[in-house]
Amino acid sequence: MTRSSLKSSGLAILALSLLGSAAAHAQSATDATVAFLMPDQGSTRYEEHDHPGFVAEMKKLCAGCKVVYQNADTDATKQQQQFNSVISQGAKVIVLDPVDSAAAASLVKQAQAQGVKVIAYDRPIPNGQADFYVSFDNKAIGKSIAESLIQHLKATNVSPADVGVLQINGSPTDAAAGLIRDGVHEGLANSGYKTLSEFDTPNWLPTNAQQWASGQISRFGKKIVGVVAANDGTGGGAIAAFKAAGVDPVPPVTGNDATTAALQLIIAGDQYNTISKPSEIVAAAAADVAVQLLSGQTPKAEVTLYNTPSKLFVPAVVTAENIKAEIFDKGIAKASDICVDRYADGCKKLGIQ
């Protein structure tokens, strides 16, 4: 089964499970408080997709439930304060995307000691057994973007002799970044292309990725034939570094999240790939799990990760070849939002209207 069909199957199963469970949940969780705690504002997905998606699904499943939303803006101490605050506000379930996955273990224990359920969201909490974990398959993401890049290099006859790729990972405090990194390692392992250098990006900040990439461009020059970046922000930072150094064309750079900026860079030919993972899908699943926990039910787990029952969705790799089908035909993004200014001509060439 292809990655795309796996994704479609996952969406269908999710839709059926949500419809089937909504009526059962509604009566037993009528007015509870649920907290939705996100890690940063550097990635636009949390404000634009995750939070609205979670609120929308909660309204469907538990119209009387109250959702408290907080964003820690990459500050682990601030997130701890927010965590304590929502507990004091009476939250019975906390959906937590941790700034620091290791530090979050104590938060899980603290909540559970008070009878509060914790759903790890997007980023796992390896040393603290949350009640459930909902995410896209981060290791599969890393492997997919790396393999996609390697296939492109081979298809364009880029010899692996005396050249290599840069690897830009996510934040060292993010366990999901570690999974993506491990997946990238797998994807590159038998490729024939060596990894020239590797970097863990503090707080996922694009500026940190750009600064590091600038140094590597000075160090390796034309030996860099590609960059495996863990998300669109770090990928965008790398692209900015190449452009600042006057490198033209920019070597193929990967990404992840299908942000507006990344979609435009792919259309312009500056970024090679990204990962389409509509965050609303995971947000809706987290809402469903939250209402089940409020109702005293045991959510069904597909797999177990870090001793935590988990539901992982399989995303799709997006390149210029399939961006129309995966992003625009499926309504994930609108041409009117993406195909503006200097990107209009690129959209026309790709048949995006």
Secondary structure, 3 states (H helix, E strand, C coil): CCHHHHHHHHHHHHHHHHHHHHHHHHCCCCCCEEEEEECCCCCCHHHHHHHHHHHHHHHHHCCCCEEEEEECCCCHHHHHHHHHHHHHCCEEEEEECCCCCCCHHHHHHHHHHCCCEEEEECCCCCCCCCCEEEEECHHHHHHHHHHHHHHHHHHCCCCCCCCEEEEEECCCCCHHHHHHHHHHHHHHHCCCCEEEEEEECHHHCHHHHHHHHHHHHHHHHHHEEEEEECCHHHHHHHHHHHHHCCCCCCCCECCCCCCHHHHHHHHHCCCCCEEECCHHHHHHHHHHHHHHHHCCCCCCCCEEECCEEEEEECCEEECCCCHHHHHHCCCCCCHHHHCCHHHHHHHHHCCCC
